[in-house]
Amino acid sequence: MVSEESGQRPDGPMSARERLDLVLAVVRGSLDPRRWLIGGLAALVVAAGGQLLDGLSESEPQAQWPWQLELASLEGDRKAESFLLSAESQPGDTAVRVAWNPRLLGRPLSDVVGPAVAIVGRRDSWSETAVEWSRFLLAVITWSLAGVMLVRLTAADVTRGESLSLAQVTGFGLRHVASLLSAALISLSCFGVLWGLGAVGGLIAKIPTAGPLIVSLLWFIPVVLGLLMAFVAVGFVTGWPLMVATIGVEDSDGFDGFSHATGFLTDRPALLGGHAVLGTVVGSIAICLAWCLLSLTLWLAAASVSTGLGAFANGTGELFAISSGESTSLVGGREVPAGLVSGSESLGEDEDVPFSSTFLVFWTRVAYLLFVGYAASVFWAVVTGLYLIVRESADGIPVTQMWLPADDVVHEVADVEDDSEVDAAETP
């Protein structure tokens, strides 16, 4: 356990090797299946809510189910042959695409930022704006709750060597829902105030004759407001995960999460950026390996069953791709035996799906859902490691320090023993 090793480390700043070990340790901790379940359920809730909101929106549907995932930088290499050929002919380019996949790694962040960009950038009706606000709040609440649970699990494992139960982290997350939401709303309130001041300039410009002249003379004010809004927007995008990590590790409130994230961004930008790049590389490689393992697992399962289906016929049977759209397995290219989906060329429509194939689709999508959950757990693990590293540098707090409820019991027992010793000493 890294926590045991780091607990024996002498006081002083962490070395580069120790920071790398910490990043590797938090990512390795994502192999816990409980974390896949938390991340997968969060992705499912966001997707389901998005589907409902798509029904209320007049614009193009935006929500995607977790099994409709995109591989981002690996999107062009979904079969073993093309992937291996590209690795052989262009090893450098393939290595970069494997080691740098922030869009797949940062799905929780993109789910939150996407609606926020739509709210600011679009000029649609009030109903469309309300739909985008609903998407944003749904993503913030869901991913903040899942994130603080994953952060809590990761931090307890790495810093203290303790394994918390799902009941413990779930209760912790539910108690901090208001704090998690308020941390995000503080940034949004600052942005909203600046936006409102800029809107006042538009109202002044509506004054006949003098309005446009006044606004043009004072145009430097909207420019300054725009600069401040840019700082707030960048701070929210980069700081929101740190806000969640602060609450998860410190058991604090929303204001403390906001102030910690803002302080880290201003005090340690180089350290934060450098280790964010390191965490992205490590996380991208881990997710790529997990995807290869998932795809190989699905292919081997289908190939073995297909062999039995073709045991009394010529050949071993073909495999059929049931992924949505053009999504197929990165390693195998096919996912289920074709003999089990007879007469169906596409499983996109319910009337074409045989009863047996319905369960094939279900279990395959469950596998994809767990993969998405693993990717989310890697993201929050990287955020946890990043927070611990920057906190140690900025505040001088060792990475082994974290509050757990058991600490209160220990302190209470120690206080009772101290009081007993004092009473015994005072007794004649």
DRENTORMAR-639151 format. One record per residue (C-alpha): residue number from 0; x, y, z. Coordinates in Angstrom, 2 decimals. Example, Ala and Ser with C-alpha at 12.3 -4.5 7.8 and 13.67 -1.06 7.14 Angstrom:
! residues 2
0/12.30/-4.50/7.80
1/13.67/-1.06/7.14
END
This chain:
! residues 428
0/0.00/0.00/0.00
1/1.29/3.44/-0.88
2/-0.29/4.82/2.25
3/1.88/2.58/4.41
4/5.02/3.59/2.53
5/4.15/7.26/2.51
6/3.25/7.06/6.16
7/6.87/6.13/6.90
8/8.24/8.87/4.67
9/10.06/11.60/6.64
10/8.53/15.05/6.71
11/9.38/17.25/3.76
12/8.20/17.94/0.23
13/7.46/14.96/-1.98
14/9.98/14.02/-4.61
15/9.10/13.63/-8.28
16/9.31/9.85/-7.91
17/6.89/9.87/-4.96
18/4.43/12.01/-6.90
19/4.57/9.62/-9.84
20/4.04/6.69/-7.48
21/1.01/8.45/-6.02
22/-0.53/9.02/-9.46
23/0.06/5.38/-10.39
24/-1.39/4.24/-7.06
25/-4.65/6.19/-7.40
26/-5.15/4.92/-10.95
27/-4.39/1.37/-9.86
28/-7.02/1.72/-7.16
29/-9.65/2.19/-9.89
30/-9.58/-1.57/-10.45
31/-12.12/-1.82/-7.61
32/-15.40/-2.99/-9.26
33/-17.44/-0.95/-6.78
34/-16.06/2.19/-8.38
35/-17.10/1.00/-11.84
36/-20.63/0.60/-10.51
37/-20.71/4.14/-9.07
38/-19.33/5.71/-12.24
39/-21.53/3.62/-14.52
40/-24.72/4.45/-12.63
41/-23.84/8.16/-12.70
42/-23.30/8.03/-16.47
43/-26.61/6.17/-16.86
44/-28.53/8.74/-14.78
45/-27.07/11.64/-16.79
46/-27.89/9.89/-20.07
47/-31.43/8.97/-19.00
48/-32.13/12.51/-17.82
49/-30.68/13.84/-21.06
50/-32.98/11.60/-23.09
51/-36.00/12.95/-21.21
52/-34.84/16.53/-21.78
53/-34.30/15.81/-25.47
54/-38.02/15.04/-25.65
55/-38.78/18.51/-24.27
56/-36.31/20.26/-26.56
57/-36.93/21.36/-30.12
58/-33.24/21.12/-31.05
59/-31.28/18.08/-32.18
60/-30.97/15.28/-29.58
61/-27.77/15.58/-27.56
62/-27.86/12.79/-24.97
63/-26.00/9.55/-25.64
64/-26.28/6.33/-23.70
65/-23.06/5.03/-22.13
66/-22.89/2.16/-24.64
67/-22.87/4.71/-27.46
68/-19.46/5.86/-26.30
69/-16.87/7.41/-28.58
70/-13.24/6.36/-28.35
71/-12.04/9.88/-29.22
72/-8.42/9.58/-30.37
73/-8.83/5.80/-30.84
74/-12.04/6.14/-32.85
75/-10.42/5.13/-36.15
76/-8.91/1.87/-34.84
77/-11.79/-0.31/-33.71
78/-10.44/-3.58/-35.13
79/-7.30/-5.44/-34.20
80/-5.95/-5.46/-37.76
81/-6.13/-1.69/-38.30
82/-4.89/-0.97/-34.79
83/-1.86/-3.25/-35.11
84/-1.09/-2.02/-38.63
85/-1.17/1.60/-37.49
86/1.04/0.73/-34.50
87/3.51/-0.95/-36.84
88/3.58/1.72/-39.54
89/3.17/4.78/-37.29
90/4.34/3.82/-33.79
91/4.85/7.39/-32.68
92/1.40/8.59/-33.77
93/-0.27/5.51/-32.28
94/1.54/5.99/-28.97
95/0.38/9.60/-28.80
96/-3.24/8.62/-29.50
97/-3.10/5.91/-26.85
98/-1.43/8.11/-24.23
99/-3.41/11.28/-24.85
100/-7.18/10.81/-24.77
101/-8.58/13.58/-22.53
102/-12.03/13.52/-24.14
103/-12.64/9.88/-23.21
104/-11.01/10.29/-19.80
105/-12.82/13.52/-18.95
106/-16.38/12.48/-19.75
107/-17.73/13.74/-16.37
108/-16.24/17.17/-17.03
109/-17.55/17.33/-20.60
110/-21.06/16.39/-19.39
111/-20.97/19.43/-17.10
112/-19.23/21.92/-19.39
113/-21.29/21.12/-22.52
114/-24.63/22.47/-21.22
115/-22.86/25.46/-19.64
116/-21.41/26.43/-23.01
117/-24.84/26.02/-24.61
118/-26.44/28.29/-22.00
119/-23.97/31.09/-22.69
120/-23.58/30.66/-26.43
121/-27.11/30.06/-27.67
122/-29.78/32.63/-28.31
123/-32.78/30.30/-28.33
124/-36.13/30.59/-26.60
125/-36.52/30.65/-22.84
126/-37.76/27.05/-22.93
127/-34.55/25.89/-24.64
128/-32.50/27.81/-22.07
129/-34.45/26.11/-19.29
130/-33.71/22.71/-20.86
131/-29.98/23.47/-20.98
132/-30.05/24.64/-17.36
133/-31.73/21.36/-16.44
134/-29.02/19.42/-18.26
135/-26.35/21.38/-16.45
136/-27.83/20.96/-12.97
137/-28.46/17.26/-13.59
138/-24.85/16.72/-14.67
139/-23.40/18.81/-11.82
140/-25.42/17.10/-9.11
141/-24.99/13.57/-10.46
142/-21.29/13.75/-11.24
143/-20.53/15.73/-8.07
144/-22.26/13.07/-5.97
145/-20.54/10.21/-7.79
146/-17.26/12.12/-7.79
147/-17.20/12.80/-4.06
148/-17.94/9.11/-3.40
149/-15.11/8.01/-5.71
150/-12.76/10.61/-4.24
151/-13.59/9.41/-0.74
152/-12.90/5.78/-1.65
153/-9.64/6.65/-3.40
154/-8.34/9.00/-0.72
155/-9.08/6.60/2.14
156/-7.34/3.79/0.29
157/-4.25/5.76/-0.71
158/-3.73/8.00/2.30
159/-4.87/5.73/5.12
160/-4.88/2.24/3.65
161/-8.52/1.85/4.69
162/-11.34/0.48/2.54
163/-14.64/2.28/3.03
164/-17.95/0.57/2.33
165/-20.46/1.69/-0.28
166/-22.87/2.57/2.52
167/-20.31/4.86/4.12
168/-19.41/6.78/0.96
169/-23.05/6.94/-0.16
170/-24.10/8.46/3.15
171/-21.16/10.85/2.99
172/-22.13/11.96/-0.51
173/-25.80/12.48/0.31
174/-24.87/14.59/3.34
175/-22.77/16.86/1.12
176/-25.11/17.33/-1.85
177/-25.85/20.92/-0.84
178/-22.14/21.68/-0.39
179/-21.29/20.14/-3.75
180/-23.95/22.17/-5.53
181/-23.08/25.41/-3.72
182/-19.41/25.09/-4.69
183/-20.40/25.13/-8.36
184/-23.02/27.83/-7.89
185/-20.50/30.21/-6.33
186/-18.57/30.28/-9.60
187/-21.78/30.58/-11.60
188/-22.95/33.46/-9.39
189/-19.74/35.36/-10.00
190/-20.09/34.77/-13.74
191/-23.76/35.78/-13.62
192/-23.01/39.08/-11.87
193/-20.38/39.95/-14.47
194/-22.73/38.92/-17.28
195/-25.48/41.07/-15.80
196/-23.19/44.10/-15.66
197/-22.40/43.57/-19.31
198/-26.11/43.32/-20.08
199/-26.60/46.73/-18.47
200/-24.42/48.12/-21.24
201/-26.86/46.70/-23.77
202/-29.75/48.40/-22.02
203/-27.89/51.73/-22.05
204/-27.22/51.27/-25.76
205/-31.01/51.22/-26.35
206/-31.23/54.88/-25.34
207/-31.93/56.83/-28.55
208/-28.98/58.77/-30.02
209/-26.87/59.03/-26.83
210/-26.92/55.31/-25.91
211/-24.62/53.93/-28.63
212/-22.20/56.83/-28.12
213/-21.98/56.24/-24.37
214/-21.40/52.51/-24.81
215/-18.73/53.06/-27.46
216/-16.89/55.56/-25.25
217/-16.98/53.17/-22.29
218/-16.39/49.99/-24.30
219/-13.29/49.24/-22.23
220/-15.63/48.34/-19.36
221/-17.30/45.41/-21.23
222/-13.82/44.31/-22.33
223/-12.66/44.19/-18.72
224/-15.85/42.36/-17.74
225/-15.22/39.89/-20.57
226/-11.71/39.26/-19.27
227/-13.03/38.63/-15.77
228/-15.71/36.28/-17.13
229/-13.02/34.40/-19.05
230/-11.04/33.94/-15.82
231/-14.15/32.72/-13.98
232/-15.07/30.32/-16.80
233/-11.59/28.84/-17.01
234/-11.47/28.63/-13.23
235/-14.75/26.70/-13.13
236/-13.74/24.26/-15.86
237/-10.41/23.46/-14.23
238/-11.48/24.01/-10.63
239/-14.81/22.18/-10.36
240/-13.17/18.72/-10.03
241/-10.84/20.14/-7.37
242/-13.86/21.54/-5.50
243/-15.36/18.05/-5.37
244/-12.00/16.60/-4.29
245/-11.69/19.17/-1.49
246/-15.08/18.27/-0.06
247/-14.37/14.56/-0.42
248/-10.98/14.62/1.28
249/-11.48/17.36/3.87
250/-15.19/16.78/4.68
251/-15.71/20.51/4.23
252/-18.39/22.79/2.77
253/-18.91/24.37/-0.62
254/-17.13/27.63/0.19
255/-14.05/25.76/1.37
256/-14.09/23.74/-1.84
257/-14.34/26.89/-3.93
258/-11.58/28.72/-2.01
259/-9.22/25.71/-2.13
260/-9.67/25.26/-5.88
261/-9.21/28.97/-6.53
262/-6.13/29.11/-4.33
263/-4.52/26.13/-6.05
264/-5.17/27.61/-9.49
265/-3.56/30.91/-8.55
266/-0.76/29.71/-6.25
267/0.41/26.54/-8.01
268/-0.61/26.80/-11.69
269/2.58/25.19/-13.05
270/2.49/22.30/-10.58
271/-1.22/21.79/-11.22
272/-0.86/21.90/-14.99
273/2.17/19.62/-15.09
274/0.62/16.91/-12.96
275/-2.68/17.25/-14.81
276/-0.79/16.34/-17.99
277/0.89/13.43/-16.19
278/-2.44/12.21/-14.85
279/-4.03/12.47/-18.30
280/-1.28/10.34/-19.82
281/-1.48/7.67/-17.12
282/-5.28/7.67/-17.15
283/-5.49/7.50/-20.95
284/-3.18/4.49/-21.08
285/-5.16/2.75/-18.31
286/-8.45/3.32/-20.14
287/-7.00/2.12/-23.45
288/-5.80/-1.09/-21.82
289/-9.20/-1.57/-20.19
290/-10.95/-1.11/-23.52
291/-8.67/-3.67/-25.17
292/-9.38/-6.13/-22.35
293/-13.14/-5.54/-22.59
294/-13.15/-5.99/-26.35
295/-11.01/-9.11/-26.19
296/-13.30/-10.53/-23.50
297/-16.41/-9.98/-25.61
298/-14.75/-11.43/-28.69
299/-13.48/-14.56/-26.93
300/-16.90/-15.18/-25.39
301/-18.62/-14.84/-28.77
302/-15.98/-16.87/-30.63
303/-16.15/-19.78/-28.20
304/-19.95/-19.96/-28.31
305/-19.89/-19.59/-32.09
306/-17.58/-22.61/-32.31
307/-20.21/-24.70/-30.54
308/-22.93/-23.38/-32.84
309/-20.94/-24.48/-35.86
310/-19.82/-27.81/-34.41
311/-22.10/-29.86/-36.71
312/-21.78/-27.60/-39.74
313/-19.03/-26.44/-42.02
314/-17.03/-23.62/-40.45
315/-17.18/-22.22/-36.96
316/-19.93/-19.65/-37.46
317/-19.76/-15.92/-37.95
318/-19.84/-13.16/-35.36
319/-22.26/-10.26/-35.41
320/-21.70/-6.66/-34.27
321/-24.49/-5.35/-32.03
322/-22.86/-2.05/-30.99
323/-24.80/1.10/-31.78
324/-23.99/2.71/-35.10
325/-20.57/1.81/-36.43
326/-19.22/1.03/-32.96
327/-17.51/-2.37/-33.01
328/-15.00/-4.07/-30.82
329/-11.49/-2.64/-30.91
330/-9.90/-6.09/-30.81
331/-12.40/-8.57/-32.22
332/-14.62/-6.45/-34.43
333/-17.70/-8.59/-33.61
334/-19.45/-9.23/-30.31
335/-22.05/-12.05/-30.48
336/-22.54/-15.24/-32.53
337/-24.50/-14.54/-35.71
338/-26.49/-17.73/-35.15
339/-28.19/-16.11/-32.14
340/-29.40/-13.08/-34.14
341/-30.76/-14.91/-37.16
342/-32.65/-12.80/-39.64
343/-31.49/-9.50/-38.12
344/-29.11/-7.20/-39.93
345/-29.48/-4.33/-37.50
346/-30.44/-4.28/-33.85
347/-31.23/-0.59/-33.79
348/-35.01/-1.13/-34.01
349/-36.95/-3.11/-31.45
350/-39.02/-5.02/-34.01
351/-35.87/-6.55/-35.51
352/-34.54/-7.87/-32.20
353/-35.30/-11.53/-31.43
354/-36.15/-12.35/-27.84
355/-32.80/-14.11/-27.28
356/-30.91/-11.20/-28.83
357/-32.54/-8.82/-26.37
358/-30.54/-10.40/-23.58
359/-27.38/-10.37/-25.71
360/-27.83/-6.64/-26.15
361/-28.52/-6.20/-22.43
362/-25.41/-7.98/-21.20
363/-23.17/-6.37/-23.81
364/-24.44/-2.95/-22.80
365/-23.87/-3.78/-19.15
366/-20.24/-4.52/-20.05
367/-19.96/-1.17/-21.83
368/-21.60/0.56/-18.87
369/-19.02/-0.87/-16.50
370/-16.26/0.27/-18.84
371/-17.65/3.80/-18.78
372/-17.81/3.53/-15.00
373/-14.17/2.47/-14.92
374/-13.21/5.46/-17.08
375/-15.08/7.77/-14.68
376/-13.37/6.19/-11.68
377/-9.97/6.75/-13.34
378/-10.88/10.41/-13.91
379/-11.79/11.01/-10.27
380/-8.78/8.99/-9.11
381/-6.50/11.29/-11.11
382/-8.29/14.32/-9.63
383/-7.77/12.91/-6.12
384/-4.07/12.36/-6.67
385/-3.73/15.82/-8.20
386/-5.46/17.40/-5.20
387/-3.26/15.59/-2.68
388/-0.08/16.57/-4.53
389/-1.00/20.24/-4.87
390/-2.31/20.42/-1.29
391/0.99/19.03/0.00
392/2.91/21.68/-1.94
393/0.62/24.65/-1.24
394/-0.49/23.97/2.35
395/2.27/21.69/3.61
396/-0.26/18.99/4.53
397/1.16/15.48/4.04
398/-0.70/13.17/1.70
399/-1.31/10.77/4.58
400/-3.61/13.24/6.34
401/-7.35/12.74/5.86
402/-10.29/12.95/8.25
403/-12.43/9.86/8.82
404/-15.29/9.41/11.32
405/-13.22/6.84/13.21
406/-10.84/9.65/14.18
407/-13.54/11.29/16.31
408/-13.99/8.05/18.25
409/-10.24/7.82/18.87
410/-10.10/11.44/20.06
411/-13.11/10.96/22.33
412/-11.53/7.87/23.91
413/-8.24/9.73/24.35
414/-10.05/12.68/25.98
415/-11.87/10.33/28.37
416/-8.58/8.64/29.33
417/-6.93/12.02/29.89
418/-9.82/13.16/32.08
419/-9.61/9.91/34.06
420/-5.89/10.40/34.63
421/-6.45/13.98/35.80
422/-9.20/12.91/38.19
423/-7.04/10.12/39.54
424/-4.15/12.52/40.10
425/-6.40/15.01/41.91
426/-7.92/12.33/44.17
427/-6.11/12.34/47.56
END
